[in-house]
Every structure is written in structure tokens, then in C-alpha cells.
Amino acid sequence: MRPVNHVVERFIPSALVFSIVLTFIVAILALILTDTGPGDLVLFWGDGLAGLLAFMTQMALILLLGHILANTGPVRKLLAFLGRVPTTPLFAYVFVFVVAALASLITWGLGLVVGGLLAREVAYQGRERGMKLHFPMLVASGFAGFVVWHMGYSASGPLTAATEGSFLIEPLGGQPLPITETVFAPWNLIAAVVAIAVVALALFLVAPRAGDRITELAVDAREKNVDTEEEIVTPADRVDASRLPTLLVGLALVGYLVLHFSQGGTLTLDTVNWSFLALILLLVRNPFELIALTKNAASNVGEILLQFPLYAGILGMMSGTGLIQVFSDAFVSISNPVTFGLLAFLSAGLVNFFVPSGGGQFAVQGPIMLGAGAELGVDPAVTIMAVSYGDQWTNMIQPFWALPLLAIAGLKMRDILGYTTVVLIASGLVFAGTLLIVSL
């Protein structure tokens, strides 16, 4: 793995720089491959910058709410309890992965945070009990759960396709694609279970055995609980320290969601966010705690927010110049209805390395793949999930989402890359096989 480590650590710039570089690459391609002039190109780009503002807010909320939920008191207590469950090192590695994967299927923001918190909790409690645990592999196992996030409840691509008025509606022919045909399709649910089982087996097989050199947790690297205690001096402070305000709003949100779904409402990005917000409001003790948890989570959102206007500008250039159709035609020329899903998956895996945000990737690649798939008569659900699979797949060797966890754990990408590459190979076989089978 040394060559891969060398490239990742020395030559791969930040995700923000990637989005800037991609902007200029798309601009150059548009000037070369279409008859658009420089002035019109700049206008398409500038007009497109604001094109994803609603979507940007939805993505930011998913990450923000996932981080807040993972750090609420009840969830932290649950993680502390789960940290005591593993009784052997091999079980510990697999257990951390499975829990992180299940959390990622609930919401990717929760999965990322839970994977890291649980890895540290298991490492700490295992050390206290005299269990020899290889900390880098625990961290890798926690991060590996992220490999299935786009098959679950917060899948940004499928949810965008199901959301009326989203940027994928036009490529879908003007009609939303119900989530029952993508995330909740039986073949995707089976693929998620198989992927978790195969990756768990792969981690079990490559885990250190007795006699292998291991690196234990050197210090208590667990995050301390966010300080949510405030001095109560005024009547206003007593209101902020009361459970009633958050409880009432949480119950109101639950009531709204019940009515929404009972009256035939569908699952969208908004309803996913409101369900997590309702859960948070019911779990926190008071507004003081919610404010403190929000401040703690906000730092995780900034860099992602800054990238989305650039992705929107890229989409504006590609749509305005006709570059989307050029790419779509090129993809159709090398595909057929059976191989399209597999090739879309592989291309999405490559694109994800340069556009590590699932939402940003769908903004750039979604319309292209949907157009190409439509020309070949491919089910749009297959197209959506092929891009989704590719997006989550190469996260295992793309350091963007792992960096916050690695910084807290005191590790570098090279410390976990060997294990996450195994996850990449194992999960890739499942994703590719699934797409070939459903395309027959």
C-alpha cells in the first residue's frame, strides 16, 4: 500500500481545491466540445452558482443533525454501553463496523460520528479490561461503515430523485422517482445486507491475530461530553433550562410526520431531516443543551457548504452549454442496457474521488447518467443506485470524510488505508454483481 499512501498524502489536495480545479476543467471542455463562447460560459457559470441553494441547505442539515444526534446524552450512553459488548479482538473489529454501517443506513452524518466515537470507546474499554486491540483497525472499521450510507434512509441521490422540484426531476422526465423503487427496492435491501456481511467477513480475515504487531490506544482519545450546563440567573435562563420548549416542538414535528405519511406523503430529503430533528428535540434535556450541541457540530458543515455553489456553477455550465448531452452520448456509445449500470458505477467511483460529496456528485453526474440511461432504455432506478454505489464505494480510499476522525484519533490516512482498501475490494464485488444481476 505504500504507493497509494504516497499519492494520497502528498499529491491529493483538499476537496475544496478539487471543486475549483473541476470548475476550470469543465469550462475548458465546454469551450472545446461545444460552440459556446467565453462570455456565455461565464454567464452560465454565474447564473448557476445559486442553483443548489435549497439542496445545499438540505445536505448541511443532514450532516449537522447527524452530528448533534450522535452527541445527545442518550446516544452517548448507548455508545458507552456498546463499548462493553465486544469480548474478543476479532469480535470488536467486526462489531464496530456493523454498528457504524447500521448507523450510516439511518443517516450518513450519524454513521460517520458513531463510527468514530464507538471505535474510541471500544479501544478505551478494551484496554481497561486488558484486551489487546489494534487501534488503527478499530478506526478503519468505524469508517468502513460509511461504505453503505447511500443505500439507506439519508441517501441523497435517491431522495433528491424523489423530491418534487429537485434538479433531477427534469432528467427523470418531469416525474419524481419514488424511494420505493430505489433505496427500498428489494434488490437494494438485499445488496445492503450482503455488502455488510461480505465486508464484515473481509475485516475478520485481515484482522491482526495473536503474535501480530498491534498499536494500542495510547491515551483516552474519547471526546468528552459537550458542556451543556449554563448558569441560571434570570427568568429567561429558567426557560432555556426547561425541557418543555424542545419537547413541545419535537412532539409537534412527530405529529406533522404522522399526518404527512398517513395522508400519502412520500419520503424526501426534507422529511428525513425533520424526522431527525424531531428525535433530537425529544432526546435533548433543554434548549441550552441543543444550542451547545449545535455549536459543537457546526464546524463540520462549513467546508461542505462552501463547495456546493461551485458544484452548482459546474452544473450550470454543463447544462447551459450542452456539455451534459455530449458526455451522455459518449457514455451511450460504449454501453448497452446490461453493462450500463456497471459502467455507471465504475465512473461514479472515479468521479467521487474528485467530488467526495454525494450531493455534489449527483449535481455534476446525475443528469448525465440519467440522460444516457434513458437513451438505452435503462430503468432510472438502476441509474440512480449505480451512481449511489459508486459514490459510497471509493470513499474508502478518499480521505475527505476520514480526516476529522483521523485528526481526533491521532492517526494518518496511511494507518487505516490498508484495511479500507480491503473494504473497497470486498464491497465493490457486491455492488458490481448487484448491478449486473438487476440489469439482466
Secondary structure, DSSP 8 states (H G I E B T S, - for coil): -HHHHHHHHHH---HHHHHHHHHHHHHHHHHHHS---HHHHHHHHHHHTTTTHHHHHHHHHHHHHHHHHHTSHHHHHHHHHHTT---SHHHHHHHHHHHHHHHHHH-HHHHHHHHHHHHHHHHHHHHHTT----HHHHHHHHHHGGGGGGGSTT-HHHHHHHSTT-TTTTTTTSS---GGGTTTSHHHHHHHHHHHHHHHHHHHHHS--TTS------S--------------SHHHHHHT-SHHHHHHHHHHHHHHHHHHHTT----HHHHHHHHHHHHHHHSSSHHHHHHHHHHHHTTTHHHHHHHHHHHHHHHHHHHHTHHHHHHHHHHHT--TTTHHHHHHHHHHHHHHH---HHHHHHHHHHHHHHHHHHHT--HHHHHHHHHHHHHHGGGT--TTTHHHHHHHT--HHHHHHHHHHHHHHHHHHHHHHHHHHH-
